[in-house]
Structures are given as structure tokens and as C-alpha cells.
């Protein structure tokens, strides 16, 4: 059954129902504002944006449930070298891998290149688009746009980068690599106008805060009880740890660390009450057949990145912690399974994961 949901009625409803979450932001480049205009889930999920591009993804239930994506949501387009393109929900949370289906369509509402100004001395470029925005392209990215020309169609999307001053990604629909648009990191130099964008769909973000509920000190170690009722025996700290301190986890094949976000100290930690029925954690509710998607009892949906979780099962208890480092893919969190551990070192099994919704 063909199902396509259109934008206007749905957005009008949610504009009213979620008016308490109104969010107004200054957007320096109007062409970077992209919202979800429609969906088609008759065969595979196709997401239609207001610039008339169509993107396919594998999640047929992406718009279902209390934390599902919604029509009218603002999205950014990201790129990961090892994975390709993904849509990031800026009105809510989550991101999903996608593929562009209609790059050659004639009616796309996107920007075009007006002029490319080359700086041969520094091997950099400045791109001027038809809306008169100007973009600096650094040395590394300039090497990837050797064939770009005036008239090429460009998608502009806001993007955060760990290094450098780039703040946007420019996708060239007329230049392809591996059947996907080429892209470059870009720094906005000038925009003729700033847009006041009111996001009627802006929603409160969920987090999985981990904090110290109780702490006891010994001669060469200390024990913390966390707000999820897990107990951890920790190596002696050099700094002061206090009740209420927020923590993150870092786990690798050598062990588990607790990171105190107040003083940035890391200490080795071992879970000492795994069998306890008092532990209050989300549990695995469903695992997809290919083992890549996990749904927890708090209705969060995760795309798993590691391969070591194949033996995870429904009912396993999961600690969700933000990644303490920048990964090379779209991973946002680490999922720690306290019911599965390595036999040699008794380290909980873990996987980096991307929040889908």
C-alpha cells in the first residue's frame, strides 16, 4: 500500500501540540535550512526534504513511537568516509544512514555555484554561490574539488567538525564519487542575510545521566554507588570525588574507567554487584535479525557499530554513556552490557552505537 504523508496538516498539528518547545535560532545561511516535507513507506522508507531531494533509509519505523522523527523536523546532512551520508535530526535526536535517490532531478531547490576563486599560492578556494554567500575551502578539501565548475548544484548543510574552522558541508550534486555527491568542508565567510528560523518541532533532548549517589573511601581504593544502583570499586583517586558528580564510562579490551566530568579524572573501575536485582537500567527489548539494531526498554533505538555483541540477548541490562572520544563514524554513545563479560578479565562487553531515535 502506497503511503505518502504530506507536510502542511501534520506540521500544523505539531506546531500547536508542541508549542512549548518553540525554538528560535539565527541561521546565517538560508539555503542550509532543510526540513522533512514528506515520507513514503510503501516499499522502503523515502524521506522527502523541502529542497525536493529524496533520501532512502532502512528504518521503516523511523517515524513511529514517542521518540520517532516527525514531519517538519529540521535535519542536517552529514558525511562519514567509511559510511557515506546520513541525516541528523536537529529538531529531536538521532541520525540514520541514507542514500540520495534523485540527484539528477531538474526541479531541486538547491543553490548553484556562481564563481570559484582560486588561490594558487595557498592551494585554497573561495566559492561564491548564487545567493551571494561566500565560502572558504581549505587546502585539504580544495584537493577534492578539482572538477567543480560554475553552475554546479550545491546542497548547503550545517556541520560541526572537530578540527579546523569549517562550519558547513557543501554537497555537489553534479560531481559524483562512488555514485554519491562529492563534498567539501566549508567555512562561511559572508552571507547577505541572517534568517530567524523558528523550529516548531524542537523537542527536549533525552540523556542518560550517570551520577554518584553514594561514595565510601578505603585505604587504597573507593567504592561508588551510581544513580542506576550499580556499585563500582575504583582505584584510588588523586582528586576529590563527591556525591552528585556526573560521570561517563570508557571501556576497552583492557578494562573499564569512570570519568568524573567535574574534575576530568579517570579511574579504573570494576562492577561488584552485577547479580543484584536492584540495578535500575534499561534492558534489551529487541534485537534485529542482522544484529545491527537494538531497541531498549526506554524506547531508544540504536545502530550498533561493533561486532562483539552478537551474543547479546533480550533482557540484558545496558548502561548508556556518551562517547568520551570522537569516533571516526557516527557513533554517539557506548552501550555497556553488564550481563555479558569477557571470561579472561571480567570486563563488561560493550559496543559503540548511534542513536537512531
Secondary structure by P-SEA (a helix, b strand, c coil): cbbbbbcaaaaaaaaaaacccbbbbbbcccccbbbbccccccccbbbbccccbbbbbcccccccccccccccbbbbbbbbccccbbbbbccccbbbbbbbccccccccbbbbbcbbbbccccccbbbbccccbbbbbcaaaaaacccccccbbbbbbbbbbccccccccccccccccccbbbbbbbbbcccccccccccccbbbbbbbbbbbcbbbbcccbbbbbcccccccccccccccccccccbbbbbcccbbbbbccccbbbbbbbbccccccccccccccccccccccccccccccccccccccccccccbbbbbbcccccccccccbbbbccccccccccccbbbbbbbcc
